[in-house]
Amino acid sequence: MRSVRRRLVAGLLLSPLLSGCFASGGDASSADSDADSADGTRMRVALAFPPAESFSPYGADATLLSRLGVTEGLTKLDANGSAAPALAESWKRENARSWLFTVREAAFQDGTHVTPSTVAASLTHATRAKPAPAALAGVTLTAKAAGGRQVRVTTAEPDPVLPLRLSSPGLAVLSKKAYETKGAADPVGTATGPFELTEVDGTTGATLDRFDDYWGGRAQSAGIDAKFIADGTARTNALRTGEADIVEAVPVSQAASLDEGTGRETATTRTTSLLLNTESGPFSDGKLRAAAREAVDTSALAKGVYEGHADPGEGIFGPALTWADGKRVTPSVRARPTDPDGTSITLATYDNRPELPEVAQVLKQQLEKAGFSVKLEVREYSRLESDVLAGKFDAFVSARNSMLDTGDPVSILAADYSCDGSYNLALLCDEKADQAVARAESVADTAKRQDATMAAEAAILRTDAVVPLVHQRIITGVAANVQGVLLDPYERTLVGTGTRR
């Protein structure tokens, strides 16, 4: 492993590239003037992932919007992973398929009011999005105003975790104005969160201003200047040189170089995995998938690449889900590995999360030692996802938060590993896995649903479509004078009303 000193020197060499990247108009004195404003300072935030879909609220960009405090849904996740009130003050289950939500008094950022009708219309637009939001994978949902402040949400099949599902960033509530362009949903000035997205500079940055009429109280910061910096060392240098107040996804290689107290480590439900293309190419053969799984040394990755800031992969769900380990089921009747005998494969990953290229490089060595011939391809994520979903690679290293989309672990299994899954990067279509996921989806009791979830996990792991590598802890860089950063294990939030410097 490279020494900390060598990493620090390499990081500082990049510092000139960041000069002025957050300063208003490139004038540092202007930024200093803002800092002294009685109306609150502007926060400078460096994010790892640029918008991949022009800030569409229905895809991967939905999480960007929620992390920046722009969008909200009817519900949110509390610290225990349970559904908590957001735009809905309360809810009750009427019957197996119908729920009644009471909408709070709130305003949209365009000045119109949040009503049951606008909520119902927004959810209806989400159900018609192409592709559908991950939270709606396999779910047919209808929403209608029900009188007073209430909206009725009905599903075609019983959905015992609907309040969790509606916490998804992909099901944010937007005003009527957001849908004026047919087939699109524009969150600029149409959401309900404490910060209003006012300007987008392509994939470079975004400007957000405080929304003074936010129902949850006026934010203490005047606004947010966000920059999208894919290079992890450059992001960290933005914090180190005072160019940024908050930096997400600090590389483990940079953690030791941060000033004491500025690196905040958070256990998350994010797992880094090796996904194998089960539909075409060499890994359509289950015996070769088994050979790849046998070749992987997860402990070497956790201790080496992640330098102890991760745990060896045990399954799709890691230790941040405290109940998972005690209920884990050992996969049965797995294929026996065969000799790769020089089989050529293309392994891809992305560099927005800086550890992933290094993970892929170590995996390349491990797979080659086992007898594979490996070509490695690394791109920025937004230039990679469509090719992965199209099956253009044999293997893909990905970091995925298992609770991000709905807060319901069964939903991630349906979205990522079922025949009709909307984010099925392994292109898996296995009858036994689908049956196990369907059984878990039908269970309402919490403990029994957890048991069924782990049985479904085992059914998926049996296919060797996914090889869990490590369960991550994330490091967020926070300047010493910054308070109120939301260190969220589900990675849905980052800044809120109390975030300030």
C-alpha positions as CSV (number, residue, x, y, z in Angstrom):
1,M,0.0,0.0,0.0
2,R,1.2,3.6,-0.7
3,S,2.3,5.5,2.4
4,V,0.2,8.2,3.9
5,R,3.0,10.8,3.2
6,R,3.1,9.8,-0.5
7,R,-0.7,10.1,-0.8
8,L,-0.7,13.5,0.9
9,V,1.9,14.9,-1.5
10,A,0.1,13.6,-4.5
11,G,-3.1,15.2,-3.2
12,L,-1.6,18.5,-2.7
13,L,-0.2,18.6,-6.2
14,L,-3.8,18.9,-7.4
15,S,-4.6,21.9,-5.2
16,P,-4.1,24.5,-7.9
17,L,-6.8,22.9,-10.0
18,L,-9.4,23.8,-7.4
19,S,-8.5,27.5,-6.9
20,G,-11.7,29.6,-6.8
21,C,-14.0,26.7,-7.8
22,F,-16.5,27.7,-5.1
23,A,-15.9,31.5,-4.9
24,S,-18.8,33.6,-6.1
25,G,-17.8,35.0,-9.4
26,G,-14.3,33.8,-8.8
27,D,-13.8,36.6,-6.3
28,A,-12.7,35.4,-2.8
29,S,-13.6,38.7,-1.2
30,S,-17.2,38.2,-2.4
31,A,-17.3,34.9,-0.7
32,D,-15.9,36.4,2.5
33,S,-18.6,39.1,2.3
34,D,-21.2,36.4,2.1
35,A,-19.8,34.7,5.2
36,D,-20.4,37.8,7.2
37,S,-24.0,38.2,6.1
38,A,-26.5,38.4,8.9
39,D,-28.8,36.4,6.7
40,G,-26.7,33.3,6.9
41,T,-23.7,32.0,4.9
42,R,-23.8,29.9,1.8
43,M,-22.6,26.3,2.1
44,R,-20.0,25.0,-0.4
45,V,-20.6,21.3,-1.0
46,A,-18.4,19.0,-3.1
47,L,-20.3,15.9,-4.4
48,A,-18.9,12.8,-6.1
49,F,-21.6,12.2,-8.7
50,P,-22.8,14.7,-11.3
51,P,-26.4,14.5,-12.4
52,A,-26.7,11.7,-14.9
53,E,-30.2,12.4,-16.1
54,S,-30.5,16.3,-16.0
55,F,-31.8,16.1,-12.4
56,S,-34.7,13.8,-13.2
57,P,-36.4,12.9,-9.9
58,Y,-37.1,9.4,-11.1
59,G,-33.6,7.9,-11.5
60,A,-30.2,8.1,-9.8
61,D,-30.4,11.9,-9.6
62,A,-33.3,11.6,-7.1
63,T,-30.8,11.0,-4.4
64,L,-28.8,14.1,-5.3
65,L,-31.9,16.1,-4.9
66,S,-32.7,14.7,-1.5
67,R,-29.1,15.0,-0.3
68,L,-29.1,18.7,-1.2
69,G,-32.4,19.3,0.7
70,V,-34.4,20.0,-2.5
71,T,-37.1,17.3,-2.6
72,E,-39.3,15.4,-0.1
73,G,-41.8,12.6,-0.2
74,L,-44.8,11.8,1.9
75,T,-42.6,10.0,4.4
76,K,-38.9,9.7,5.3
77,L,-36.8,7.1,7.1
78,D,-36.0,7.6,10.8
79,A,-32.8,6.5,12.5
80,N,-34.2,2.9,12.9
81,G,-35.1,2.6,9.2
82,S,-38.8,3.0,10.0
83,A,-41.2,5.3,8.1
84,A,-41.6,8.7,9.7
85,P,-43.7,11.8,8.8
86,A,-42.6,14.2,6.1
87,L,-45.2,15.8,3.8
88,A,-47.7,13.4,5.4
89,E,-48.4,14.1,9.0
90,S,-49.9,10.7,9.6
91,W,-51.3,7.7,7.8
92,K,-53.4,4.6,8.4
93,R,-54.0,1.3,6.6
94,E,-57.6,1.0,5.5
95,N,-57.4,-2.6,4.2
96,A,-54.9,-4.9,2.5
97,R,-54.4,-2.7,-0.5
98,S,-55.4,0.9,0.6
99,W,-53.7,3.5,2.8
100,L,-55.0,6.9,3.8
101,F,-52.4,9.7,4.2
102,T,-53.1,13.1,5.8
103,V,-51.1,15.8,4.1
104,R,-49.6,18.6,6.2
105,E,-50.0,22.4,5.4
106,A,-47.0,23.1,3.2
107,A,-46.0,25.2,0.1
108,F,-44.1,24.4,-3.1
109,Q,-41.1,26.5,-4.0
110,D,-43.1,28.1,-6.8
111,G,-45.6,29.6,-4.3
112,T,-48.5,27.1,-4.8
113,H,-49.9,25.0,-2.0
114,V,-49.3,21.3,-1.3
115,T,-52.8,19.7,-1.5
116,P,-54.0,16.1,-1.7
117,S,-54.7,16.7,-5.4
118,T,-51.1,17.9,-6.2
119,V,-49.7,15.0,-4.2
120,A,-51.9,12.5,-6.1
121,A,-51.0,14.0,-9.4
122,S,-47.3,13.9,-8.6
123,L,-47.4,10.2,-7.6
124,T,-49.4,9.5,-10.7
125,H,-46.7,11.1,-12.8
126,A,-44.1,8.9,-11.1
127,T,-46.0,5.7,-12.0
128,R,-45.9,6.7,-15.6
129,A,-42.2,7.5,-15.8
130,K,-40.1,5.5,-18.2
131,P,-38.2,3.8,-16.7
132,A,-40.2,3.6,-13.5
133,P,-38.6,4.7,-10.2
134,A,-36.8,1.9,-8.5
135,A,-39.2,2.1,-5.6
136,L,-42.1,1.1,-7.9
137,A,-40.4,-2.0,-9.3
138,G,-43.2,-4.6,-9.6
139,V,-45.7,-2.3,-7.9
140,T,-48.9,-0.9,-9.5
141,L,-50.0,2.1,-7.5
142,T,-52.8,4.7,-7.8
143,A,-53.3,7.9,-5.8
144,K,-56.4,10.0,-5.5
145,A,-57.5,12.9,-3.3
146,A,-59.9,11.7,-0.6
147,G,-61.4,14.8,0.8
148,G,-60.1,17.2,3.5
149,R,-56.3,17.0,3.7
150,Q,-56.2,13.3,2.8
151,V,-54.9,11.3,-0.2
152,R,-55.7,7.6,-0.7
153,V,-52.9,5.4,-2.1
154,T,-54.0,2.0,-3.4
155,T,-51.9,-0.8,-4.8
156,A,-52.9,-3.6,-7.1
157,E,-51.5,-6.2,-4.7
158,P,-51.2,-5.9,-0.9
159,D,-48.1,-3.9,0.0
160,P,-47.4,-4.0,3.7
161,V,-44.5,-1.6,3.5
162,L,-46.1,1.2,1.4
163,P,-45.1,4.0,3.9
164,L,-41.5,2.9,3.6
165,R,-41.8,2.8,-0.2
166,L,-43.1,6.3,-0.3
167,S,-40.0,7.5,1.5
168,S,-38.0,6.9,-1.6
169,P,-36.2,9.9,-3.1
170,G,-37.6,8.8,-6.5
171,L,-41.2,9.4,-5.2
172,A,-40.7,13.1,-4.3
173,V,-43.7,15.3,-4.5
174,L,-43.5,18.2,-7.0
175,S,-45.9,21.0,-8.0
176,K,-48.0,21.0,-11.1
177,K,-45.5,23.3,-12.9
178,A,-42.9,20.5,-12.8
179,Y,-44.8,18.5,-15.4
180,E,-45.5,21.2,-17.9
181,T,-43.2,19.6,-20.4
182,K,-44.7,16.3,-21.6
183,G,-42.8,13.3,-20.5
184,A,-40.5,15.2,-18.1
185,A,-40.4,16.3,-14.5
186,D,-38.5,19.4,-13.7
187,P,-37.5,19.9,-10.0
188,V,-36.1,23.4,-10.5
189,G,-38.3,25.6,-8.3
190,T,-41.1,23.0,-7.9
191,A,-40.1,21.0,-4.9
192,T,-40.9,21.4,-1.2
193,G,-37.5,21.1,0.6
194,P,-35.6,23.8,2.6
195,F,-33.4,24.6,-0.4
196,E,-34.6,25.5,-3.9
197,L,-32.6,24.4,-7.0
198,T,-32.3,27.7,-9.0
199,E,-29.5,27.0,-11.5
200,V,-27.8,24.0,-13.0
201,D,-24.4,24.2,-14.7
202,G,-24.6,21.0,-16.7
203,T,-22.6,18.3,-14.8
204,T,-20.3,20.8,-13.2
205,G,-22.3,22.4,-10.5
206,A,-25.6,23.7,-9.2
207,T,-26.9,26.7,-7.2
208,L,-29.5,26.4,-4.5
209,D,-31.1,29.2,-2.5
210,R,-32.9,28.9,0.8
211,F,-36.7,28.4,0.5
212,D,-38.0,30.8,3.2
213,D,-41.5,29.3,3.3
214,Y,-40.3,25.7,4.1
215,W,-42.8,24.0,6.4
216,G,-40.1,22.6,8.6
217,G,-38.6,26.1,9.5
218,R,-36.2,28.5,7.8
219,A,-32.8,27.0,7.0
220,Q,-29.9,28.6,8.8
221,S,-27.8,28.7,5.6
222,A,-28.6,31.2,2.8
223,G,-28.1,28.6,0.2
224,I,-25.8,26.0,-1.3
225,D,-23.2,26.1,-4.0
226,A,-22.6,22.5,-5.1
227,K,-19.8,21.3,-7.3
228,F,-19.6,17.8,-8.8
229,I,-16.0,16.6,-8.5
230,A,-15.6,13.0,-9.6
231,D,-11.9,12.8,-8.6
232,G,-11.8,11.8,-4.9
233,T,-8.4,13.4,-4.2
234,A,-9.5,16.7,-5.8
235,R,-12.7,16.6,-3.6
236,T,-10.7,16.1,-0.5
237,N,-8.3,18.9,-1.4
238,A,-11.3,21.2,-1.7
239,L,-11.9,20.7,2.0
240,R,-8.2,20.8,2.9
241,T,-7.6,24.2,1.1
242,G,-10.8,25.7,2.4
243,E,-12.6,25.7,-0.9
244,A,-15.4,23.5,0.4
245,D,-17.3,23.2,3.6
246,I,-18.7,19.6,3.1
247,V,-17.1,16.9,0.9
248,E,-18.8,13.6,0.4
249,A,-17.1,10.2,-0.1
250,V,-13.6,11.1,1.0
251,P,-11.3,8.3,-0.3
252,V,-9.8,6.1,2.4
253,S,-6.4,7.0,0.9
254,Q,-7.0,10.6,2.0
255,A,-8.6,10.0,5.4
256,A,-5.4,10.1,7.4
257,S,-4.3,13.4,5.9
258,L,-7.4,15.3,7.1
259,D,-7.2,17.5,10.1
260,E,-8.4,15.9,13.3
261,G,-12.2,15.9,13.6
262,T,-12.9,16.8,9.9
263,G,-13.3,13.2,8.7
264,R,-16.6,11.8,9.9
265,E,-17.0,8.0,9.4
266,T,-20.5,6.6,9.2
267,A,-21.5,2.9,9.0
268,T,-23.8,2.5,6.0
269,T,-26.0,-0.1,4.3
270,R,-23.8,0.3,1.2
271,T,-22.2,-2.9,-0.1
272,T,-19.5,-3.1,-2.8
273,S,-20.2,-6.1,-5.0
274,L,-18.9,-7.9,-8.1
275,L,-21.9,-8.3,-10.5
276,L,-21.6,-10.9,-13.2
277,N,-23.5,-10.8,-16.5
278,T,-25.7,-13.8,-16.3
279,E,-27.4,-13.2,-19.6
280,S,-24.6,-13.3,-22.2
281,G,-20.9,-13.9,-22.4
282,P,-18.7,-16.2,-20.3
283,F,-20.7,-15.7,-17.1
284,S,-23.9,-17.0,-18.5
285,D,-22.2,-20.3,-17.4
286,G,-22.9,-20.8,-13.7
287,K,-19.7,-22.9,-13.3
288,L,-17.6,-19.9,-14.5
289,R,-19.5,-17.6,-12.1
290,A,-18.7,-20.0,-9.3
291,A,-15.0,-20.0,-10.3
292,A,-15.1,-16.2,-10.1
293,R,-16.7,-16.3,-6.7
294,E,-14.1,-18.7,-5.5
295,A,-11.3,-16.5,-6.8
296,V,-12.2,-13.5,-4.7
297,D,-10.5,-12.8,-1.3
298,T,-12.8,-10.3,0.4
299,S,-10.6,-9.9,3.5
300,A,-7.7,-8.6,1.3
301,L,-10.0,-6.0,-0.1
302,A,-11.3,-4.8,3.3
303,K,-7.9,-4.6,4.9
304,G,-5.9,-3.5,1.8
305,V,-8.0,-1.3,-0.4
306,Y,-10.3,0.0,2.3
307,E,-7.6,0.1,5.0
308,G,-10.0,-1.2,7.6
309,H,-12.8,1.3,6.7
310,A,-15.0,-1.6,5.5
311,D,-16.0,-5.1,6.6
312,P,-15.5,-8.3,4.4
313,G,-18.6,-9.1,2.4
314,E,-21.0,-11.5,4.0
315,G,-24.0,-11.0,1.8
316,I,-26.1,-8.4,0.0
317,F,-27.0,-6.9,3.4
318,G,-24.2,-5.9,5.7
319,P,-23.7,-5.2,9.5
320,A,-25.4,-1.8,9.3
321,L,-28.7,-3.8,9.2
322,T,-28.2,-5.0,12.7
323,W,-30.8,-7.8,12.4
324,A,-29.4,-9.3,9.2
325,D,-26.4,-11.2,10.5
326,G,-28.3,-13.3,13.0
327,K,-30.9,-14.3,10.4
328,R,-28.4,-15.0,7.5
329,V,-29.1,-18.2,5.5
330,T,-26.3,-20.2,3.9
331,P,-26.9,-20.6,0.1
332,S,-27.4,-24.1,-1.0
333,V,-27.0,-26.2,-4.1
334,R,-24.5,-23.8,-5.8
335,A,-22.8,-24.7,-9.1
336,R,-19.4,-26.2,-8.8
337,P,-16.6,-24.1,-10.2
338,T,-14.8,-25.0,-13.4
339,D,-11.3,-24.2,-14.6
340,P,-11.5,-20.8,-16.4
341,D,-8.7,-22.0,-18.7
342,G,-7.8,-18.5,-19.9
343,T,-11.4,-17.3,-20.5
344,S,-11.4,-13.7,-21.5
345,I,-13.6,-11.3,-19.6
346,T,-14.1,-7.5,-19.5
347,L,-14.4,-6.1,-16.0
348,A,-15.8,-2.5,-15.6
349,T,-16.2,0.0,-12.8
350,Y,-16.4,3.7,-12.2
351,D,-14.1,6.3,-10.6
352,N,-16.6,8.5,-8.8
353,R,-16.0,6.3,-5.8
354,P,-12.2,6.4,-5.8
355,E,-11.7,3.0,-4.1
356,L,-13.6,1.1,-6.9
357,P,-10.8,1.3,-9.5
358,E,-8.4,-0.1,-6.9
359,V,-10.9,-2.8,-6.0
360,A,-11.2,-3.7,-9.6
361,Q,-7.4,-3.8,-10.1
362,V,-7.1,-6.2,-7.1
363,L,-10.0,-8.3,-8.4
364,K,-8.3,-8.4,-11.8
365,Q,-5.2,-9.9,-10.2
366,Q,-7.2,-12.4,-8.2
367,L,-9.2,-13.5,-11.2
368,E,-6.1,-13.8,-13.4
369,K,-4.5,-15.9,-10.7
370,A,-7.5,-18.2,-10.9
371,G,-7.1,-18.6,-14.7
372,F,-9.2,-15.8,-16.2
373,S,-7.8,-13.3,-18.8
374,V,-9.1,-9.9,-17.6
375,K,-9.5,-6.6,-19.5
376,L,-10.3,-3.6,-17.1
377,E,-12.3,-0.6,-18.1
378,V,-12.9,2.4,-15.9
379,R,-15.2,5.3,-16.7
380,E,-17.2,8.0,-14.9
381,Y,-20.5,6.5,-13.7
382,S,-22.8,8.5,-16.0
383,R,-20.9,7.2,-19.0
384,L,-21.1,3.6,-17.9
385,E,-24.5,2.8,-16.5
386,S,-26.4,2.4,-19.8
387,D,-23.7,0.0,-21.1
388,V,-23.9,-2.1,-18.0
389,L,-27.7,-2.4,-18.2
390,A,-27.3,-3.3,-21.9
391,G,-25.0,-6.2,-21.0
392,K,-21.9,-4.9,-22.7
393,F,-19.5,-6.0,-19.9
394,D,-18.9,-9.4,-18.4
395,A,-18.4,-8.2,-14.8
396,F,-19.0,-4.9,-13.0
397,V,-17.8,-3.6,-9.6
398,S,-20.5,-1.5,-8.0
399,A,-21.2,0.2,-4.7
400,R,-24.9,0.0,-3.8
401,N,-26.8,1.2,-0.8
402,S,-29.3,-1.6,-0.1
403,M,-31.7,0.7,1.7
404,L,-31.5,3.7,-0.6
405,D,-34.6,3.2,-2.8
406,T,-37.4,2.3,-0.4
407,G,-35.9,1.5,3.0
408,D,-37.4,-1.9,2.5
409,P,-34.6,-4.5,1.9
410,V,-37.0,-6.7,-0.1
411,S,-37.4,-4.0,-2.6
412,I,-33.7,-3.8,-3.4
413,L,-33.8,-7.6,-4.1
414,A,-36.7,-7.1,-6.5
415,A,-35.1,-4.1,-8.3
416,D,-31.6,-5.6,-8.6
417,Y,-32.0,-9.3,-8.9
418,S,-35.4,-10.2,-10.3
419,C,-36.3,-10.9,-13.9
420,D,-38.2,-7.6,-14.2
421,G,-35.9,-5.6,-11.9
422,S,-35.4,-2.0,-13.0
423,Y,-31.7,-1.9,-11.8
424,N,-30.7,-5.5,-12.6
425,L,-27.1,-4.9,-13.5
426,A,-26.3,-8.7,-13.4
427,L,-29.2,-9.3,-15.8
428,L,-30.3,-12.1,-13.6
429,C,-33.5,-14.0,-14.3
430,D,-33.7,-17.0,-12.0
431,E,-37.1,-18.7,-11.2
432,K,-36.1,-19.8,-7.7
433,A,-34.8,-16.3,-6.8
434,D,-37.9,-14.7,-8.1
435,Q,-40.1,-17.0,-6.1
436,A,-38.1,-16.3,-2.9
437,V,-38.4,-12.5,-3.5
438,A,-42.1,-12.7,-4.2
439,R,-42.6,-14.7,-0.9
440,A,-40.7,-12.0,1.1
441,E,-42.8,-9.2,-0.6
442,S,-46.0,-10.8,0.7
443,V,-45.1,-10.9,4.4
444,A,-46.3,-8.1,6.6
445,D,-45.0,-9.1,10.0
446,T,-41.7,-7.4,10.6
447,A,-39.7,-10.3,12.0
448,K,-41.1,-12.8,9.5
449,R,-40.4,-10.4,6.7
450,Q,-36.8,-10.2,7.8
451,D,-36.6,-14.0,7.8
452,A,-38.0,-14.1,4.3
453,T,-35.7,-11.4,3.2
454,M,-32.6,-13.4,4.2
455,A,-34.0,-16.5,2.6
456,A,-34.4,-14.5,-0.6
457,E,-30.8,-13.2,-0.2
458,A,-29.6,-16.8,0.0
459,A,-31.6,-17.8,-3.2
460,I,-29.9,-14.9,-5.1
461,L,-26.4,-15.6,-3.7
462,R,-26.9,-19.3,-4.8
463,T,-26.8,-18.1,-8.5
464,D,-23.4,-16.4,-8.0
465,A,-24.7,-13.5,-10.1
466,V,-23.4,-11.2,-7.3
467,V,-20.3,-11.6,-5.1
468,P,-20.5,-9.3,-2.1
469,L,-17.0,-7.8,-1.6
470,V,-17.1,-5.4,1.3
471,H,-19.6,-3.5,3.5
472,Q,-18.6,0.1,3.5
473,R,-18.3,2.8,6.0
474,I,-18.3,6.3,4.3
475,I,-16.1,9.2,5.3
476,T,-17.6,12.7,4.9
477,G,-15.3,15.7,5.1
478,V,-16.7,18.4,7.3
479,A,-14.9,21.7,7.9
480,A,-14.2,22.5,11.6
481,N,-16.5,25.4,11.6
482,V,-19.5,23.6,10.1
483,Q,-22.4,22.3,12.2
484,G,-25.6,20.3,11.4
485,V,-24.4,18.0,8.7
486,L,-26.7,15.0,8.3
487,L,-24.6,11.9,8.4
488,D,-27.1,9.4,7.2
489,P,-26.4,5.6,7.0
490,Y,-29.0,5.4,4.2
491,E,-27.2,8.2,2.3
492,R,-30.4,10.1,1.5
493,T,-29.7,13.3,3.4
494,L,-26.6,15.5,3.8
495,V,-27.7,19.1,4.4
496,G,-30.8,20.4,6.2
497,T,-32.3,23.3,8.1
498,G,-29.6,23.2,10.8
499,T,-26.6,22.9,8.5
500,R,-24.5,26.0,8.8
501,R,-21.0,27.6,9.4
